[in-house]
Amino acid sequence: MKHKNSQKRIYFNGAVYFITFNTLKNFPYFDEDILCRLFIKELNFCQKYQHFEIIAYKINPEHIHLLIKPKGKYNYSQIMGAIKRNFARDANRLISPVNSHDVEGDDPDRRLQHHGTRHHQPENFIKYRKRIDKFIKSHKPHFQKINLPKFKWQKSFHDHYIRDEIDFFNHVAYIKRQHIKHNLSANKWVYVSNSFFR
């Protein structure tokens, strides 16, 4: 299943989108389970603050598929910008040498502000950042041993507007079959929301 990446994005209220995005030069960063776990943390936080539904996802070693439904004022381009920037920043906090501040990614809070200024975030926002900081601190020693290159995403992403029920279920099935399509040893890091189907 191939999806052309149009330079012109199409936005519909209440629509579901299938989105694919890759690491730079298809480097298999997501062979590392810790980076998969970090991505899920970032995705769930973006969902809360940018108001979209996560219907399904699959994290492959060098690319990710998402099936999402924007539900608020943010369109899927804005959502993807936040996900990619925030993950890249925090992934490089893990990967970079202990004393390095040269990390890929945007300002820590700019893309995910909810109310107030970056210095006056709601309490649950601050708690989230503390949890991420704790996660990074506890797993950073692992990455100092394996010496991964700086994390970077490939520019842009591929999107597909889900047109009908058949199209929807075809893409859910496509996500579920990724471990077969890519000859992966296990069907890991795949999620399909049961609540959406109810």
Number of C-alpha atoms within 10 A of each C-alpha: 5 6 11 9 14 11 9 6 13 12 14 10 11 10 14 24 22 22 20 19 20 21 18 15 10 14 18 14 22 19 13 11 13 18 18 19 15 17 21 15 17 18 19 15 17 19 19 12 17 23 17 21 18 19 20 20 23 24 23 22 19 17 19 18 22 22 25 20 20 22 17 13 11 14 19 23 15 12 21 19 14 22 20 21 20 24 25 21 20 24 25 23 24 28 26 22 17 13 7 10 10 12 19 20 20 17 12 15 16 13 19 21 17 16 11 9 11 15 9 12 15 14 8 9 18 13 11 14 14 12 13 16 14 12 16 19 13 11 14 20 14 12 16 14 9 9 11 14 11 17 22 23 21 14 10 15 17 17 22 19 17 18 11 9 8 9 11 17 12 13 20 18 11 16 23 18 15 18 19 12 10 10 10 12 8 8 15 14 16 17 17 17 12 9 7 10 7 5
